[in-house]
Amino acid sequence: MDIESLYKEHRAELFALSYRMLGSVMDAEDIVQETFIAYGQSLNVEPVRNVRAYLYRIATNRCLDLLRSSAKKRELYVGPWLPEPLLGDFNGGATGGEDPALAYERSESMSTAYLMLLQQLNAVERAIFLLRELYQYSYEEIAEIVGKHAANCRQIYHRAHKSIRDSKGEHPTAEVAESLVKSFVQSVFKGDKSRILELVSDNIVFLSDGGGKVRAAQVPVRGANAVLSLLQNLLVMYDATYQFDYVWINGTPGLRFDFDDGNRYIYSFGFRDGVIDHIYCICNPDKLGHVPPLNNGNQ
């Protein structure tokens, strides 16, 4: 099979792996491109018996190298770090395409909440967990990719699996999640405090990623009353002309605001026990360069 055909066949899955590893749309796209360049160069050296495994090996190791080289930069990041949002069909990062409700059923491992859980694992742990959990690689194959013994990979996977399992809440249906988000947003606009408190957890956490580029909370805001107060202040602070719309972010229901001053805010949500327990706000313009302008929003 020629490289162009391989690219069409494997690009989306390699992007999904790289994005889960890195939390960056642009970096994931770069990794995919570099992977196929490296594969093409390898054909001049020796034949490749298992093309898919070879591509995954290149992509995984490129991700690990990038994570190691950027570790210090992440430590110095201003405020909470959140992954770059994927709008629309999460598969490959393209907007539109697959019906959102169908995409949602497969989307848990791409949701902002899930990606944040992955960030609790170090780079190698994340690679081992993803290769085993989502792509069903054997421990022997994973060991060859990450440079560890198979038994060690097995132990790391089971620890990571337990950590992720114990931390994540129940993934609601698309209809329930969409209803929660829309009811929450409408209640915020109306100032209906009692209804808001019914829709969110008492221990809700609001994370805002401005990266020091725009005004944003530089520490997590915790608790229903504190988050409610923050949202009310934001409505007053940004009492200006804007467009907003409900969108699918990482395969889950979300919200975006485009302000006349050029600022853009994209919100996604995490759920637990039938209510919203996390709000994730991306407003760092460096993370939104791939997001097209909103043309048909609601004023």
C-alpha positions as CSV (number, residue, x, y, z in Angstrom):
1,M,0.0,0.0,0.0
2,D,1.4,3.4,-0.9
3,I,2.0,6.1,1.7
4,E,-1.0,8.3,0.6
5,S,-3.4,5.3,1.1
6,L,-1.8,4.5,4.5
7,Y,-2.2,8.2,5.5
8,K,-5.9,8.1,4.6
9,E,-6.4,4.8,6.5
10,H,-4.5,5.6,9.7
11,R,-4.4,9.4,10.0
12,A,-7.5,9.7,12.2
13,E,-6.4,7.0,14.7
14,L,-2.9,8.3,14.9
15,F,-4.2,11.8,15.5
16,A,-6.5,10.5,18.3
17,L,-3.6,8.7,20.0
18,S,-1.4,11.8,19.8
19,Y,-4.1,14.2,20.9
20,R,-4.8,12.0,23.9
21,M,-1.1,11.9,24.8
22,L,-0.5,15.6,24.3
23,G,-3.8,17.5,24.7
24,S,-2.7,19.7,21.7
25,V,-4.4,19.7,18.3
26,M,-1.5,21.4,16.5
27,D,1.1,19.2,18.1
28,A,-0.9,16.1,17.3
29,E,-1.2,17.1,13.7
30,D,2.6,17.6,13.6
31,I,3.2,14.2,15.1
32,V,1.0,12.6,12.5
33,Q,2.9,14.3,9.7
34,E,6.3,13.4,11.2
35,T,5.2,9.8,11.6
36,F,4.5,9.3,8.0
37,I,7.7,11.1,7.0
38,A,9.7,8.8,9.2
39,Y,7.8,5.8,7.9
40,G,8.6,6.8,4.3
41,Q,12.3,7.2,5.2
42,S,12.4,3.8,6.9
43,L,11.3,2.1,3.6
44,N,14.7,2.8,2.2
45,V,16.4,0.9,5.1
46,E,14.4,-2.2,5.8
47,P,10.9,-3.7,5.0
48,V,8.1,-3.1,7.6
49,R,6.2,-6.2,8.5
50,N,3.4,-4.7,10.7
51,V,2.7,-1.3,9.3
52,R,0.1,-0.2,11.8
53,A,2.2,-1.3,14.8
54,Y,5.2,0.5,13.3
55,L,3.2,3.7,12.8
56,Y,2.0,3.6,16.4
57,R,5.5,3.0,17.6
58,I,6.8,6.1,15.8
59,A,3.9,8.3,16.9
60,T,4.1,7.2,20.6
61,N,7.8,7.8,20.8
62,R,7.5,11.2,19.1
63,C,4.8,12.1,21.7
64,L,7.1,10.9,24.6
65,D,10.0,13.0,23.2
66,L,7.8,16.1,22.9
67,L,6.4,15.6,26.4
68,R,9.9,15.3,27.9
69,S,11.2,18.3,26.1
70,S,8.2,20.5,27.1
71,A,8.0,19.4,30.8
72,K,9.7,22.5,32.1
73,K,7.5,24.7,30.0
74,R,4.4,23.0,31.5
75,E,5.7,23.6,35.0
76,L,6.0,27.4,34.3
77,Y,2.6,27.6,32.7
78,V,0.5,30.5,34.1
79,G,-2.7,29.1,35.8
80,P,-4.4,25.8,35.2
81,W,-3.5,23.9,32.0
82,L,-6.3,22.5,29.9
83,P,-6.2,20.5,26.6
84,E,-6.9,22.3,23.4
85,P,-10.6,21.8,22.4
86,L,-11.8,19.8,19.5
87,L,-15.0,21.2,18.0
88,G,-17.5,19.0,16.2
89,D,-16.6,15.5,15.2
90,F,-13.6,14.6,17.5
91,N,-12.4,11.9,15.1
92,G,-9.4,13.5,13.5
93,G,-10.3,16.9,14.7
94,A,-12.6,17.8,11.8
95,T,-15.7,19.9,12.5
96,G,-19.0,18.4,11.3
97,G,-19.3,14.9,9.8
98,E,-20.6,12.2,12.1
99,D,-23.8,12.7,13.9
100,P,-23.0,14.2,17.4
101,A,-25.1,11.8,19.3
102,L,-23.3,8.8,17.7
103,A,-19.9,10.5,18.2
104,Y,-20.8,11.0,21.8
105,E,-21.2,7.3,22.5
106,R,-17.6,6.8,21.6
107,S,-16.3,10.0,23.0
108,E,-15.6,9.4,26.7
109,S,-11.9,8.9,26.1
110,M,-11.7,12.2,24.2
111,S,-13.7,14.3,26.6
112,T,-12.0,17.1,28.5
113,A,-12.7,15.4,31.8
114,Y,-11.0,12.2,30.6
115,L,-8.0,14.0,29.1
116,M,-7.5,15.7,32.5
117,L,-7.5,12.3,34.2
118,L,-4.8,11.2,31.7
119,Q,-2.7,14.2,32.7
120,Q,-2.4,12.7,36.2
121,L,-0.3,10.0,34.7
122,N,3.3,10.6,33.6
123,A,4.1,10.4,29.9
124,V,5.2,6.7,29.9
125,E,2.2,5.6,32.1
126,R,-0.1,7.5,29.7
127,A,1.3,5.8,26.7
128,I,1.1,2.3,28.3
129,F,-2.5,2.9,29.5
130,L,-3.7,4.2,26.1
131,L,-2.0,1.5,24.0
132,R,-3.5,-1.2,26.2
133,E,-6.9,0.3,27.1
134,L,-7.9,1.8,23.8
135,Y,-5.8,0.0,21.2
136,Q,-5.5,-3.5,22.7
137,Y,-1.8,-3.9,22.2
138,S,-0.2,-6.8,24.0
139,Y,2.2,-6.1,26.9
140,E,5.0,-7.4,24.8
141,E,4.3,-5.0,22.0
142,I,3.9,-2.1,24.4
143,A,7.2,-3.0,26.1
144,E,9.0,-2.8,22.7
145,I,7.4,0.6,22.1
146,V,8.2,2.2,25.4
147,G,11.4,0.4,26.2
148,K,10.3,-1.5,29.4
149,H,9.8,-5.1,30.3
150,A,6.3,-6.6,29.6
151,A,5.8,-7.4,33.3
152,N,6.5,-3.8,34.2
153,C,4.1,-2.6,31.6
154,R,1.4,-4.8,33.0
155,Q,1.9,-3.4,36.5
156,I,1.9,0.1,35.2
157,Y,-1.3,-0.4,33.2
158,H,-3.2,-1.9,36.2
159,R,-2.2,0.9,38.5
160,A,-3.2,3.5,35.8
161,H,-6.5,1.7,35.1
162,K,-7.4,1.7,38.8
163,S,-6.6,5.4,39.1
164,I,-8.6,6.4,36.1
165,R,-11.5,4.1,37.1
166,D,-11.7,5.4,40.6
167,S,-11.5,9.0,39.5
168,K,-14.0,9.3,36.7
169,G,-17.7,9.7,37.2
170,E,-20.5,8.0,35.3
171,H,-20.6,9.1,31.6
172,P,-24.2,10.3,31.0
173,T,-26.1,9.8,27.8
174,A,-25.8,12.5,25.1
175,E,-29.4,13.5,25.8
176,V,-28.9,13.9,29.5
177,A,-25.6,15.8,29.1
178,E,-27.1,18.2,26.5
179,S,-30.1,18.8,28.7
180,L,-27.9,19.5,31.7
181,V,-25.7,22.0,29.8
182,K,-28.6,23.9,28.2
183,S,-30.6,24.1,31.5
184,F,-27.5,25.3,33.3
185,V,-26.6,28.0,30.7
186,Q,-30.2,29.3,30.5
187,S,-30.4,29.4,34.3
188,V,-27.1,31.4,34.5
189,F,-28.5,33.9,32.0
190,K,-31.7,34.2,33.9
191,G,-29.9,34.5,37.3
192,D,-31.9,31.6,38.6
193,K,-29.7,30.6,41.5
194,S,-31.9,27.9,42.9
195,R,-32.0,26.1,39.6
196,I,-28.3,26.4,39.1
197,L,-27.6,24.8,42.4
198,E,-29.9,21.9,41.4
199,L,-27.8,21.3,38.3
200,V,-24.3,21.4,39.8
201,S,-22.4,19.5,42.4
202,D,-21.8,21.1,45.8
203,N,-18.1,20.5,45.1
204,I,-18.1,21.8,41.5
205,V,-14.7,22.9,40.2
206,F,-14.2,25.7,37.6
207,L,-10.9,25.6,35.7
208,S,-10.0,28.5,33.5
209,D,-7.0,28.3,31.1
210,G,-5.9,31.7,29.9
211,G,-2.2,30.9,29.9
212,G,-1.4,34.4,31.1
213,K,-2.6,35.8,27.8
214,V,-6.1,36.9,28.8
215,R,-7.9,37.5,32.0
216,A,-8.7,34.2,33.7
217,A,-8.8,32.7,37.2
218,Q,-5.3,31.5,37.9
219,V,-6.4,29.0,40.5
220,P,-9.3,26.5,40.5
221,V,-12.5,27.9,41.8
222,R,-14.2,25.3,44.1
223,G,-17.7,25.0,45.5
224,A,-21.1,25.8,44.1
225,N,-21.5,29.3,45.7
226,A,-18.0,30.4,44.6
227,V,-18.5,29.2,41.1
228,L,-21.9,30.9,40.9
229,S,-20.4,34.1,42.1
230,L,-17.7,33.9,39.5
231,L,-20.2,33.3,36.7
232,Q,-22.3,36.3,37.8
233,N,-19.2,38.5,37.9
234,L,-18.3,37.3,34.4
235,L,-21.7,38.2,33.0
236,V,-21.3,41.8,34.4
237,M,-17.6,42.1,33.3
238,Y,-18.4,41.0,29.7
239,D,-21.6,42.9,29.3
240,A,-20.9,43.6,25.7
241,T,-22.0,42.4,22.3
242,Y,-21.1,38.8,21.7
243,Q,-22.2,35.7,19.9
244,F,-22.6,32.4,21.6
245,D,-23.7,29.0,20.5
246,Y,-24.0,25.4,21.8
247,V,-21.3,23.2,20.3
248,W,-19.9,19.7,20.6
249,I,-16.5,19.9,22.2
250,N,-14.4,16.7,22.3
251,G,-17.6,14.8,21.5
252,T,-19.5,16.2,24.4
253,P,-22.0,19.1,24.7
254,G,-20.4,22.5,25.3
255,L,-20.6,26.2,24.7
256,R,-18.6,29.0,23.0
257,F,-18.6,32.7,23.2
258,D,-17.0,35.0,20.6
259,F,-16.7,38.6,21.9
260,D,-16.4,41.7,19.7
261,D,-13.0,42.5,21.3
262,G,-11.6,39.3,19.7
263,N,-11.6,37.2,22.8
264,R,-13.1,33.7,22.6
265,Y,-14.2,31.4,25.5
266,I,-15.0,27.8,25.0
267,Y,-16.6,25.8,27.8
268,S,-16.8,22.1,28.3
269,F,-18.2,20.1,31.2
270,G,-17.6,17.1,33.4
271,F,-20.4,15.2,35.1
272,R,-20.9,13.0,38.2
273,D,-24.0,11.6,39.8
274,G,-26.3,13.3,37.3
275,V,-25.1,16.8,37.8
276,I,-22.3,19.0,36.5
277,D,-19.2,18.7,38.6
278,H,-16.5,20.4,36.5
279,I,-16.5,23.4,34.2
280,Y,-13.5,23.8,31.9
281,C,-13.0,27.2,30.2
282,I,-10.4,27.6,27.4
283,C,-9.6,31.2,26.6
284,N,-5.9,31.1,25.9
285,P,-5.8,32.4,22.3
286,D,-2.7,30.2,21.6
287,K,-5.0,27.2,22.0
288,L,-7.8,28.4,19.9
289,G,-6.0,29.2,16.6
290,H,-7.6,26.1,14.9
291,V,-11.1,27.2,15.9
292,P,-13.0,29.0,13.1
293,P,-15.0,32.2,13.8
294,L,-18.6,31.8,14.9
295,N,-20.8,33.0,12.1
296,N,-24.3,31.9,13.0
297,G,-24.3,32.3,16.8
298,N,-27.0,33.7,19.1
299,Q,-26.7,37.3,20.3
